Amino acid sequence: MNFGNFGFGEILIILLVVLLLFGAKRIPEIAGSFGKGIKEFKKSMNDVNRSINEPEVEERVERGRAAEQAPVSASVSPEEVPRPEPKRLLG
């Protein structure tokens, strides 16, 4: 089992030093907080991706609903039809 240039002996020494520095009770707390940080980071990345991709879908649905609710008569030009204000990503 090789991790880059580290062999089994080097990894074992590093783990023993970490155990001596932090103690057996503190290591699970550190690992738990590290895991929570990674989970929060992934959640925020998914939220950003969703906020970038979903407004396009929402606008299409809103336009479709507006077209169903208020039918446009032949005398109204397309320029006069009210459009929803575009959503801004940065504000």
Beta strands, then each sheet from edge to edge (+ up, - down):
end
